[in-house]
Amino acid sequence: MDEPVFVPRDGKPELDLDFEQLDKLLEIQCTLEECAAILDVSPRTLEERVKLYKKMMFCEYAEQKKSVGKMSLRRKQWLKGVKRGDNTMLIWLGKQYLNQSDKSQERREVILPQLDFEKQRAEWKELVEAEARKLLDGGYVPRLPEHSEKV
């Protein structure tokens, strides 16, 4: 590294951080914790080194490097779908960029009959009252529905 070696308060010399490896890890979308584990430093140390040498917060630095990885991924998908004619990839790209979907977008309008609930209630009430009068007058003969079996 071109910069002078930073000596922390506890006297330990600073560890060299492999920024080239860090960049590759971030390009494949590794998290802070994953990068720190692979580089054998604590997440806090990693954040501090990025701030010291790159003059920005880790999250900003990571976003820049992750963008490079996303562009590479997009390029590979595009090549596989468009250049090589991979139907699955073409369908996926169409869904992502052209708002295409598997579902039919055809709209069907269903017109339901308009029911007059007040009229229906009045008819039922009239029918129930008529049946009750027959019962009270002694002339009631139960009617079985046509589809029922007589016992």
Stockholm file with secondary structure:
# STOCKHOLM 1.0

chainA/1-151         MDEPVFVPRDGKPELDLDFEQLDKLLEIQCTLEECAAILDVSPRTLEERVKLYKKMMFCEYAEQKKSVGKMSLRRKQWLKGVKRGDNTMLIWLGKQYLNQSDKSQERREVILPQLDFEKQRAEWKELVEAEARKLLDGGYVPRLPEHSEKV
#=GR chainA/1-151 SS CCSCCCCCTTCCCCCCCCHHHHHHHHHTTCCHHHHHHHHTSCHHHHHHHHHHHHSSCHHHHHHHHHHHHHHHHHHHHHIIIIISCCHHHHHHHHHHHSCCCSSCCCCCCCCCCCCCHHHHHHHHHHHHHHHHHHHHHTCCCCCCCTTSCCC
#=GC SS_cons         CCSCCCCCTTCCCCCCCCHHHHHHHHHTTCCHHHHHHHHTSCHHHHHHHHHHHHSSCHHHHHHHHHHHHHHHHHHHHHIIIIISCCHHHHHHHHHHHSCCCSSCCCCCCCCCCCCCHHHHHHHHHHHHHHHHHHHHHTCCCCCCCTTSCCC
//
